[in-house]
């Protein structure tokens, strides 16, 4: 559960699929909902973990940075 990341779509984040978008007005409601629906919450968390491992590790960022320097 997090506020919407900048450029969420470009980063691969999809609300309700691999993260839960919250705001000041709805975080408590969503927290209670997902506490009562643990299987759904665990699936979203697993999808989020997969996304991070596929697209957002330090190793991936280092490779992207090195490629940027090379093509620079």
Residue, then its C-alpha position, 0 to 999 in steps of 0.5 A: x500500500x502506497x501513494x501512486x508512484x510518479x510514472x507508475x504506468x511506465x514503471x509497470x505498477x498497476x493498482x490492485x494488481x501489483x500494488x495498492x494505491x492509497x490516499x489520505x482519504x482511503x488508506x484505513x478503508x483499504x487496510x481493513x479490506x485487505x486485512x480481511x481479504x488476505x489471499x487477495x493481498x498476498x497475490x498483489x504482494x507476490x505480483x509486486x515482488x515479481x515486478x521488482x525482481x523483473x524490472x527494478x533491481x540494483x543489477x538492472x539499474x546498473x546495466x541500464x546506467x552502463x548502457x546509457x554511458x556507453x551510448x551516451 
